[in-house]
Amino acid sequence: MDATNDTTLATTATAPGRPAAQLVSAQDTNAKEIRCVACESSILRPGKGQLVQHPMALMQSKGAEAPAEQVEWFWRVADMFDFENIGFTKVVDGATNVRYLTCADCERGVLGIQEQTEESQPIYLTTHRVRYV
Protein backbone atom coordinates (compact mmCIF):
# COMPACT_ATOMS: atom_id res chain seq x y z
CA MET A 1 0.00 0.00 0.00
CA ASP A 2 1.47 3.39 -0.93
CA ALA A 3 1.79 6.40 1.39
CA THR A 4 -1.06 8.22 -0.35
CA ASN A 5 -3.44 5.39 0.48
CA ASP A 6 -2.22 5.26 4.09
CA THR A 7 -2.96 8.94 4.57
CA THR A 8 -6.50 8.62 3.24
CA LEU A 9 -7.19 5.73 5.66
CA ALA A 10 -5.95 7.53 8.75
CA THR A 11 -7.90 10.20 10.51
CA THR A 12 -5.74 13.26 11.03
CA ALA A 13 -4.81 15.43 14.00
CA THR A 14 -7.16 18.09 12.65
CA ALA A 15 -10.09 15.64 12.79
CA PRO A 16 -9.87 13.70 16.07
CA GLY A 17 -13.37 12.20 15.80
CA ARG A 18 -14.48 8.59 15.59
CA PRO A 19 -12.20 6.63 13.22
CA ALA A 20 -13.40 5.88 9.70
CA ALA A 21 -15.50 2.71 9.38
CA GLN A 22 -12.81 0.80 7.44
CA LEU A 23 -10.44 1.18 10.43
CA VAL A 24 -12.83 -0.50 12.89
CA SER A 25 -13.70 -4.22 12.83
CA ALA A 26 -17.17 -5.65 13.49
CA GLN A 27 -15.97 -6.33 17.06
CA ASP A 28 -14.97 -2.64 17.50
CA THR A 29 -11.26 -3.45 17.45
CA ASN A 30 -8.60 -1.92 15.20
CA ALA A 31 -8.98 -3.54 11.78
CA LYS A 32 -5.59 -2.32 10.51
CA GLU A 33 -2.06 -2.35 11.84
CA ILE A 34 -1.21 0.89 13.65
CA ARG A 35 2.12 2.58 12.97
CA CYS A 36 3.96 5.72 13.99
CA VAL A 37 3.25 8.65 11.68
CA ALA A 38 6.82 9.94 11.97
CA CYS A 39 8.96 6.82 11.53
CA GLU A 40 6.53 4.08 10.36
CA SER A 41 7.45 1.80 13.27
CA SER A 42 4.79 -0.80 14.06
CA ILE A 43 2.90 0.07 17.25
CA LEU A 44 -0.12 -2.25 17.42
CA ARG A 45 -1.25 -5.30 15.45
CA PRO A 46 -4.85 -5.60 14.20
CA GLY A 47 -7.41 -6.67 16.80
CA LYS A 48 -5.36 -5.64 19.84
CA GLY A 49 -7.13 -2.33 20.60
CA GLN A 50 -10.79 -1.92 21.59
CA LEU A 51 -12.41 1.30 20.34
CA VAL A 52 -13.69 3.36 23.28
CA GLN A 53 -15.06 6.83 23.79
CA HIS A 54 -13.11 8.27 26.74
CA PRO A 55 -13.00 12.10 26.57
CA MET A 56 -9.92 13.75 28.10
CA ALA A 57 -7.46 16.56 27.57
CA LEU A 58 -4.18 15.18 26.22
CA MET A 59 -0.92 17.10 25.75
CA GLN A 60 0.22 17.26 22.14
CA SER A 61 3.92 16.61 22.72
CA LYS A 62 6.22 15.94 25.64
CA GLY A 63 7.09 19.13 27.50
CA ALA A 64 5.00 21.23 25.13
CA GLU A 65 3.70 24.60 26.21
CA ALA A 66 0.82 24.30 23.72
CA PRO A 67 -2.65 23.81 25.20
CA ALA A 68 -3.83 20.24 25.63
CA GLU A 69 -6.02 18.80 22.89
CA GLN A 70 -9.48 17.49 23.70
CA VAL A 71 -9.47 13.86 22.58
CA GLU A 72 -12.53 11.64 22.65
CA TRP A 73 -11.73 8.38 20.80
CA PHE A 74 -9.03 5.89 21.74
CA TRP A 75 -7.96 2.30 21.24
CA ARG A 76 -8.02 0.76 24.72
CA VAL A 77 -5.24 -1.81 24.99
CA ALA A 78 -5.55 -4.47 27.68
CA ASP A 79 -1.87 -5.06 28.40
CA MET A 80 1.36 -3.17 27.73
CA PHE A 81 2.76 -6.37 26.20
CA ASP A 82 0.09 -6.25 23.46
CA PHE A 83 2.06 -3.42 21.82
CA GLU A 84 4.68 -4.10 19.18
CA ASN A 85 6.63 -0.93 19.93
CA ILE A 86 5.63 1.74 22.45
CA GLY A 87 7.41 3.83 25.05
CA PHE A 88 6.02 4.83 28.44
CA THR A 89 7.16 7.90 30.37
CA LYS A 90 7.79 7.77 34.09
CA VAL A 91 4.71 8.33 36.26
CA VAL A 92 3.67 11.98 36.24
CA ASP A 93 2.71 13.09 39.74
CA GLY A 94 -0.35 15.23 40.28
CA ALA A 95 -4.04 14.79 40.91
CA THR A 96 -3.88 11.52 38.97
CA ASN A 97 -0.90 9.31 38.24
CA VAL A 98 -0.44 8.97 34.50
CA ARG A 99 2.20 7.75 32.07
CA TYR A 100 2.29 9.07 28.52
CA LEU A 101 2.77 6.84 25.47
CA THR A 102 5.19 7.63 22.66
CA CYS A 103 6.81 5.73 19.81
CA ALA A 104 9.74 3.82 21.30
CA ASP A 105 11.84 4.34 18.15
CA CYS A 106 11.54 8.08 17.45
CA GLU A 107 9.86 9.40 20.63
CA ARG A 108 7.96 12.05 18.65
CA GLY A 109 4.75 13.28 20.18
CA VAL A 110 2.33 11.91 22.72
CA LEU A 111 0.35 8.97 21.32
CA GLY A 112 -1.72 8.12 24.36
CA ILE A 113 -1.91 7.72 28.10
CA GLN A 114 -1.92 5.08 30.82
CA GLU A 115 -4.05 6.00 33.83
CA GLN A 116 -2.77 4.38 36.99
CA THR A 117 -5.29 3.83 39.76
CA GLU A 118 -5.48 1.35 42.61
CA GLU A 119 -8.11 -0.64 40.70
CA SER A 120 -6.59 -0.77 37.21
CA GLN A 121 -4.07 0.63 34.75
CA PRO A 122 -5.98 1.18 31.48
CA ILE A 123 -3.93 2.12 28.41
CA TYR A 124 -5.40 4.46 25.78
CA LEU A 125 -3.83 4.97 22.33
CA THR A 126 -5.20 7.91 20.33
CA THR A 127 -7.01 7.01 17.13
CA HIS A 128 -5.85 10.07 15.16
CA ARG A 129 -2.15 10.56 15.97
CA VAL A 130 -1.18 7.32 14.25
CA ARG A 131 -1.09 5.81 10.74
CA TYR A 132 -3.05 2.75 9.62
CA VAL A 133 -1.71 0.18 7.13
SEGUVEX-840814 format. One line per field, with one value per residue: residue number from 1; residue in one letter; x, y, z of N, C-alpha, C in turn. Coordinates in steps of 0.02 Angstrom, whole numbers, plus 50000, padded with zeros to 5 digits. Each point is the difference from the previous one (the first is absolute). Example, Ala and Ser with C-alpha at 12.3 -4.5 7.8 and 13.67 -1.06 7.14 Angstrom:
nr	c(1:2) .
rest	c(a:s) .
n.u	c(50660:49982) .
n.v	c(49716:50053) .
n.w	c(50390:49964) .
ca.u	c(49955:50042) .
ca.v	c(50059:50059) .
ca.w	c(50000:50003) .
c.u	c(50045:49961) .
c.v	c(50060:50055) .
c.w	c(50000:50037) .
END
This chain:
nr	c(1:2:3:4:5:6:7:8:9:10:11:12:13:14:15:16:17:18:19:20:21:22:23:24:25:26:27:28:29:30:31:32:33:34:35:36:37:38:39:40:41:42:43:44:45:46:47:48:49:50:51:52:53:54:55:56:57:58:59:60:61:62:63:64:65:66:67:68:69:70:71:72:73:74:75:76:77:78:79:80:81:82:83:84:85:86:87:88:89:90:91:92:93:94:95:96:97:98:99:100:101:102:103:104:105:106:107:108:109:110:111:112:113:114:115:116:117:118:119:120:121:122:123:124:125:126:127:128:129:130:131:132:133) .
rest	c(m:d:a:t:n:d:t:t:l:a:t:t:a:t:a:p:g:r:p:a:a:q:l:v:s:a:q:d:t:n:a:k:e:i:r:c:v:a:c:e:s:s:i:l:r:p:g:k:g:q:l:v:q:h:p:m:a:l:m:q:s:k:g:a:e:a:p:a:e:q:v:e:w:f:w:r:v:a:d:m:f:d:f:e:n:i:g:f:t:k:v:v:d:g:a:t:n:v:r:y:l:t:c:a:d:c:e:r:g:v:l:g:i:q:e:q:t:e:e:s:q:p:i:y:l:t:t:h:r:v:r:y:v) .
n.u	c(50042:49986:50044:49981:49997:50058:50017:49970:50032:50051:49970:49993:50053:49981:49991:50003:49954:49942:50040:50025:49944:50040:50008:49933:50018:49966:50056:50003:50040:50065:49974:50040:50059:50022:50021:50062:49973:50043:50003:49934:50025:49996:49939:49950:49997:49969:49943:50053:49968:49966:49959:50019:49945:50054:49956:50053:50033:50033:50058:50024:50047:50050:49984:49947:50008:49988:49940:49973:49999:49938:50009:49962:50032:50002:50057:49958:50059:49986:50055:50048:49995:49940:50039:50011:49986:50008:50007:50016:49974:50040:49977:49948:50029:49948:49944:50024:50016:50037:50002:50041:49967:50055:50017:50015:49989:49951:49958:49966:49982:49942:50003:50005:49964:50032:49938:50035:49956:49972:49946:50026:50026:49942:50010:50008:49993:50021:49943:50018:50042:49970:50035:49956:50024) .
n.v	c(49941:50049:50049:50012:49934:49994:50056:49974:49947:50038:50006:50064:50033:50021:49934:50015:49992:49967:49947:50005:49983:50011:50043:49988:49946:49946:49981:50055:49961:50016:50017:50052:49987:50018:50054:50017:50059:50011:49939:49991:50007:49934:50021:49983:49935:49980:50025:50037:50047:50015:50018:50055:50026:50038:50050:50033:50042:50002:50006:50047:50022:49960:50028:49991:50062:49967:50027:49965:49946:50017:49941:49970:49982:49939:49968:49964:49997:49936:49991:50026:49935:50028:50050:50020:50065:50010:50063:49991:50060:50032:49978:50035:50032:49998:50028:49980:49938:50028:49959:50037:49987:49973:50014:49937:50003:50043:49978:50003:50049:50020:49934:50009:49964:49989:49988:50018:49953:49998:50014:50044:49982:50028:49975:50064:49975:50061:50016:50063:49982:49953:49954:49986:49938) .
n.w	c(50000:49957:50010:49937:49989:50032:49970:49947:50023:50015:50059:49996:50020:49940:49999:50066:49953:49998:50004:49939:49972:49948:50051:50005:50035:49982:50029:49963:49966:50006:49942:50010:49975:50061:49967:50016:50005:50048:50028:49998:50060:50002:50016:49958:50009:49944:50026:50012:49966:50054:49950:50033:50026:50009:50002:49977:50039:49942:50033:49960:50042:50012:50059:49961:49980:49945:49991:50049:49963:49986:50028:49955:49945:50027:49990:50035:50026:50002:49965:50036:50012:49991:50020:49938:50007:50065:50013:50063:50017:50043:50057:49977:50050:50038:49978:49942:50010:49953:49948:49963:49943:49974:49939:50011:49935:49987:50046:49943:50038:50027:50005:50065:50042:50056:50021:50052:50016:50060:49963:49957:49942:49981:49939:49982:49938:49984:49973:50013:50046:49965:49968:49952:50003) .
ca.u	c(49958:50043:49990:49939:49945:50004:49976:49928:49970:50008:49972:50056:50001:49951:49933:50007:49937:49997:50037:49962:49971:50045:50053:49971:49971:49932:50006:50023:50072:50035:50001:50064:50060:50011:50071:50019:49995:50066:50054:49970:50011:49938:49981:49948:49973:49927:49961:50027:49971:49926:49979:49961:49991:50026:50022:50051:50048:50063:50053:50015:50068:50033:50028:49975:49964:49936:49944:49983:49948:49944:49997:49941:50003:50063:50004:50018:50043:49995:50063:50057:50036:49963:50031:50060:50052:49973:50038:49961:50038:49995:49937:49996:49965:49949:49935:49996:50064:49995:50060:49984:50024:50034:50034:50063:50056:50016:49978:49969:49930:49964:49953:49948:50008:49983:49976:50017:49959:50007:49959:50022:50048:49980:50045:49961:50038:49957:49981:50015:50071:50034:49988:49971:50020) .
ca.v	c(50059:50058:50050:50038:49960:50000:50064:50005:49955:50025:50064:50045:50038:50055:49970:49946:49967:49927:49977:49979:49932:49948:49990:49967:49934:49988:49992:50065:50001:50029:49954:50008:50009:50069:50018:50068:50046:50029:49954:49939:49942:49966:50012:49953:49954:50001:49963:50007:50058:50005:50069:50026:50072:50016:50070:50027:50047:49965:50043:49984:49973:50000:50063:50055:50055:50007:49975:49930:49987:49959:49938:49962:49930:49965:49927:49978:49941:49964:49985:50033:49952:49993:50046:49979:50048:50060:50023:50028:50046:49987:50024:50072:50012:50052:49978:49930:49973:49980:49990:50016:49953:50029:49949:49982:50011:50070:50040:50063:50011:49959:49957:49975:50008:49944:50026:49953:50005:49940:49946:49978:50041:49999:50032:50030:50023:50043:49972:50046:50020:49941:49982:49933:49965) .
ca.w	c(50000:49997:50053:49986:50026:50073:50025:49992:50049:50068:50019:50012:50063:49994:50004:50049:50014:49995:49941:49941:50006:49976:50049:50058:49984:50025:50073:50025:50010:49943:49943:49965:50041:50018:49996:50016:49943:49987:49980:49972:50043:50019:50070:50024:49949:49995:50049:50068:50033:50002:49992:50056:50006:50066:49992:50046:49972:49992:49973:49930:49997:50065:50020:49959:50032:49964:50040:49990:49950:50023:49962:50021:49978:50012:50000:50068:49995:50064:50033:49968:49958:49937:49952:49964:50011:50032:50057:50055:50041:50071:50028:50010:50063:49998:50025:49980:49976:49930:49959:49931:49950:49943:49959:50032:49954:49986:50057:49978:50018:50048:49963:50044:50072:50044:50063:50052:50060:50042:49972:49935:49964:49930:49951:49946:49942:49959:49935:49946:49997:49974:49930:49993:49938) .
c.u	c(50045:49981:49938:49939:49999:49970:49925:49964:50002:49961:50059:49993:49950:49929:50002:49934:50005:50037:49953:49980:50049:50058:49977:49967:49928:49999:50023:50074:50033:50006:50066:50057:50009:50075:50011:49996:50070:50050:49975:50010:49932:49986:49951:49973:49924:49968:50023:49972:49925:49981:49956:49996:50017:50028:50050:50042:50068:50052:50018:50070:50032:50031:49974:49963:49932:49943:49985:49943:49945:49994:49944:50006:50069:49993:50021:50037:50004:50065:50057:50039:49963:50029:50060:50059:49970:50044:49953:50045:49997:49932:50004:49958:49950:49936:49988:50069:49991:50070:49979:50033:50032:50031:50068:50060:50018:49980:49970:49927:49973:49946:49943:50019:49984:49980:50012:49959:50011:49963:50028:50052:49983:50048:49957:50047:49954:49985:50025:50073:50044:49982:49974:50023:49970) .
c.v	c(50062:50052:50041:49964:50000:50064:50005:49954:50027:50063:50044:50037:50058:49973:49942:49966:49925:49979:49978:49926:49946:49986:49961:49934:49995:49992:50065:49998:50031:49948:50001:50002:50075:50013:50072:50042:50024:49951:49933:49937:49970:50010:49948:49959:50004:49958:50008:50060:50001:50074:50022:50076:50018:50071:50022:50052:49964:50047:49977:49973:50006:50068:50060:50051:50011:49973:49927:49995:49958:49940:49957:49925:49971:49926:49981:49934:49967:49994:50035:49954:49984:50046:49967:50045:50064:50018:50031:50048:49975:50026:50075:50011:50058:49972:49926:49978:49975:49990:50014:49948:50038:49942:49985:50012:50074:50048:50067:50001:49952:49962:49974:50008:49935:50032:49948:50014:49938:49941:49972:50047:50000:50040:50023:50028:50042:49968:50043:50023:49944:49989:49927:49969:49930) .
c.w	c(50000:50053:49989:50027:50076:50028:49995:50049:50071:50011:50018:50065:49998:50005:50049:50019:49996:49937:49944:50006:49979:50049:50061:49978:50026:50076:50034:50021:49939:49944:49962:50050:50012:50002:50020:49936:49980:49970:49971:50042:50019:50074:50026:49943:49999:50055:50072:50039:49994:49995:50058:49994:50072:49998:50053:49963:49998:49970:49930:49990:50069:50014:49962:50041:49967:50043:49983:49949:50032:49954:50028:49984:50008:49985:50071:49993:50068:50038:49963:49953:49935:49946:49966:50020:50029:50059:50052:50038:50072:50024:50012:50062:49991:50029:49981:49977:49930:49971:49929:49954:49943:49959:50032:49954:49991:50056:49981:50020:50052:49962:50043:50073:50036:50066:50054:50063:50041:49969:49934:49970:49926:49956:49941:49947:49957:49933:49942:49997:49975:49927:49999:49934:49998) .
END
